[in-house]
Amino acid sequence: MSKLEKNIDLDFYNKIAELLKNARKTVVQTVNKTMVYTYFEVGKIIVEEEQKIIDKLEHFLLELGKGFTFVGRQVRFTFGDFTYF
């Protein structure tokens, strides 16, 4: 095999290797973007559902009248060694 043939083979290999490298990079970026978007949407759905539950609880406590209180949306309670939010 001549030097020219070796250079052609090497150039051929390098072009394919570069294409594959760029494809991997694009796939990784796309998957990362998709995962970030998905986690954001999941968090958003959870917060919306939490908001609905808290709104219903607040309404219920207000209907009960005197002797009951709605302290706040996220308050820490400690009972013995356990802490709840």
C-alpha positions in Angstrom: 0.0 0.0 0.0 1.5 3.4 -1.0 1.7 6.5 1.1 -1.2 8.0 -0.9 -3.4 5.0 -0.2 -2.6 5.1 3.5 -3.4 8.8 3.7 -6.7 8.3 1.8 -7.6 5.4 4.2 -6.7 7.6 7.2 -8.7 10.5 5.8 -11.6 8.2 5.2 -11.4 6.9 8.8 -11.1 10.4 10.3 -14.1 11.7 8.4 -16.3 8.8 9.7 -14.9 9.0 13.2 -15.7 12.8 13.3 -19.2 12.2 12.1 -19.8 9.5 14.8 -18.3 11.8 17.4 -20.5 14.7 16.4 -23.6 12.4 16.4 -22.8 11.2 19.9 -22.4 14.7 21.1 -25.7 15.7 19.6 -27.5 12.8 21.1 -26.2 13.5 24.5 -27.2 17.1 24.3 -30.7 16.2 23.1 -31.2 13.6 25.8 -30.0 16.1 28.5 -32.3 18.8 27.3 -35.2 16.3 27.2 -34.5 15.1 30.7 -34.2 18.6 32.1 -37.5 19.5 30.4 -39.2 16.3 31.7 -38.0 16.9 35.3 -39.2 20.5 35.1 -42.6 19.4 33.9 -42.9 16.6 36.6 -42.0 19.2 39.3 -44.5 21.6 37.9 -47.3 19.0 38.0 -46.4 18.0 41.6 -46.5 21.7 42.7 -49.8 22.2 41.0 -51.3 19.2 42.7 -49.9 20.3 46.1 -51.4 23.7 45.5 -54.9 22.2 44.9 -54.7 20.1 48.1 -53.5 23.0 50.2 -56.3 25.2 48.8 -58.9 22.6 49.6 -57.5 22.1 53.1 -57.4 25.9 53.7 -61.0 26.2 52.6 -62.0 23.2 54.8 -60.3 24.7 57.9 -61.9 28.1 57.3 -65.3 26.5 57.1 -64.8 24.9 60.6 -64.7 28.3 62.1 -63.3 29.3 65.5 -60.8 27.1 67.2 -59.0 26.0 64.1 -56.2 27.8 62.3 -54.4 27.8 59.0 -50.8 28.7 59.9 -49.3 28.7 56.5 -48.5 26.8 53.3 -45.2 25.2 54.4 -44.6 25.1 58.1 -42.2 22.8 59.9 -43.6 20.7 62.7 -41.4 18.7 65.1 -42.8 15.8 67.1 -40.2 14.1 69.3 -37.3 13.2 67.0 -39.3 13.7 63.8 -39.6 16.8 61.7 -42.2 17.3 59.1 -42.7 20.0 56.5 
